[in-house]
Amino acid sequence: MTTAPGLVRPVRPRTAPAEPTAARSPRRQIGLIITLTVLSLLTLAPFAVMMIVALSPAGEPTIPHQWPSRLTFENLQSVFSQQGFLRWTLNSAIYAVSTVVLILLTASMAGYAFAKKRFPGHNIVMWSMLAMLMVPMQVLLIPYFVMMNNLGGVNTYWGLIVPSLANAQAVFLLRQFIAELPDELFEAATLDGASEWRIYVQLVLPLCKPILATLGIFVFLWHWNDFIWPLVITQSAEMQVLTVGLASMRGANVSQAEVMSGAAISVVPCLIVFAFAQRYLINSIASSGLKG
């Protein structure tokens, strides 16, 4: 094709042929795997430091000043022999397990009511509960303590547990999950003559296993590691939880290695619960019959 006199046809730069997607995909995957592996190792660094200090001989220099001369389990034995350590662990277990069971029970009931039932003041009550998320725990410490003191709950298990049961976040998450369940399931159960209690036990709870397992992990971790409220409500060494007890060890004549050994021991139940609940969560999702 000819061009008009005085006009120059623009020359288009040659572009390299596009690299096939199949060739780019493996390299991207390898880069992503390497990045995630490095980030995972970085997150494990504090735990590794804690374990090294915990296994270092008591009273000897250790990291970050120098590498310990040897690793020993003497600190772990010393922590177990500390007066009150096993009682602190038992108190933490009672506190964490009780709150998990009670919060999942009450929050699932409330979530079912807010998601599938309509009653006067439905939205007002729901938004009032969500407003609780904006109030920090530090603001509620004094009102909680005064209320528990008037009821005789100071230095008791029930005084430690009851104020933690009003968990608006758990109610909201369960409400959102149950709201996505098909209404036809509940209508069919009602037509078959099932009572509200039977619908809750045989329909709501089995379908909510994934979110219940997830919430159970978080609630256990929150209360197992809780410090400020157990510090306020417990007044005797026999009622202290593990976090408060470990903090009190720092004020006594206890080496840093022994304190780190106690902290390392306190991590073990969290790892066990997470491993068990994670497997249970995967099985629940696979067998629930609901996708999305």
Phi, psi and omega in degrees: 000134181268158179246158180293150179300139178087354179252137180248128178290127179295139180266121180277131178293142178284134179252144179292145179299140181298138179289134182302144180298324180296332180279329181282328187300312180299321180293321177295319179295319179296317178297321178294319179296317179296317180297313180294325178294317178296317179295323177296318179295323178295322179291335178276351183300313178299322179294321178296319178297317179299318181292322179295316178295321180295328182264004177279149177300138181296133177088349180266153178297143179218188180298145010271002182284313178201163178287136182299148181293330179201164177250137185217156176260013181296326180294321178297318178296321179294321179294317179297330179278353179295136180293123177098350184295315179294325177292321176299318179295319178297317179298318178297320179295316178297316181296312184289312183293318180297317180293324177299310182297312185289320180293317178296323180292307183290321181292324178292322176296313180294319179297320177296318180295315181289331184275320190242357181242151176237127182215161181301132181077021182305306183291325181296315180295319181295314180291330176294321178292320179294330178296337178296335179293339181274352182263117180289153182299327182298329179288331184270355184300310183294312176301319178298315182295318179298318179295314180293326178293320179292330179270357180078028183261004179290135178065034177229161179293316183291329174292332177284326189269316191303314181297344182272355187282336180279081184255097183293327181295319178294320178297317181295315181296318179291324177298316180295322181290314182291328179297334180278350178288144182297134177294335181298328179297316181287324177294320178294320178295322178293319178296330178282358177089015180286139177283168180298321180295320179291322176298319180293315186285316188263349181240308185291308184299314178298322180287339182265012181303317180299311182289328177293320178295319179295313178297323179300321177298310184294317181296319178298314180296319180301313187274332174294323180264006181294141183232313192292313181291315174300328178295323183282317190274337180262137184238352179241156180295332181290337182258000181290147175270177189294321181296318179291321179296319178295323177295323178290332177295330181292332178278344179271183181276069183234137182286161179296327180296321179290322177296318178294327176295318176297320178295321178295321178295323181292340180282334187301311178301324178297317179294321180295314181297317180295317180297316180293313183291327179295316177295319178295323179296315180297317179295325180292318179295320182291330185254002184286331181084002178245131180247158176098000000 
